[in-house]
Amino acid sequence: MPVDPILPRPLLERIEQPAEQGVPFTRRDYALLVLVTLVLPLAALWAGAVM
């Protein structure tokens, strides 16, 4: 079963168009980064262990 990367449209637009202001990352961006790097792999490991 194919696994498609699921990214919300605003996140895709933010990736394609960098922030106009001088600050490269906001607090929300860091929260998203932590979510993607920690929570999703742990959820994938847990789902694999259940199956």
C-alpha positions in Angstrom: 0.0 0.0 0.0 1.6 3.3 -1.1 2.4 5.9 1.5 1.8 9.5 0.3 3.3 12.4 2.1 0.5 14.3 3.6 1.3 18.0 3.9 -1.3 20.7 4.5 -1.5 23.3 1.7 -0.3 26.3 3.8 2.8 24.3 4.7 3.5 23.5 1.1 3.1 27.2 0.1 5.3 28.3 3.0 8.0 25.8 1.8 7.8 27.1 -1.8 7.8 30.8 -0.7 10.2 31.6 2.1 9.0 34.1 4.7 9.1 37.7 3.4 10.2 39.1 6.8 13.7 38.8 8.1 12.9 36.1 10.7 13.4 32.7 9.0 11.6 30.6 11.5 8.8 31.3 13.9 7.9 29.4 17.0 5.1 27.6 15.1 7.7 26.5 12.5 9.9 24.9 15.3 6.8 23.2 16.7 6.0 21.8 13.2 9.7 20.7 12.9 9.6 18.9 16.2 6.2 17.3 15.3 7.5 16.0 12.0 10.9 14.8 13.3 9.8 13.2 16.6 6.1 12.5 16.7 5.5 11.1 13.3 8.4 8.5 13.3 7.3 7.4 16.8 3.8 7.0 15.6 5.1 5.0 12.6 7.1 2.8 14.8 4.2 2.2 17.1 1.9 1.4 14.1 4.5 -1.0 12.8 4.8 -2.7 16.2 1.0 -3.1 16.4 0.9 -4.8 13.0 
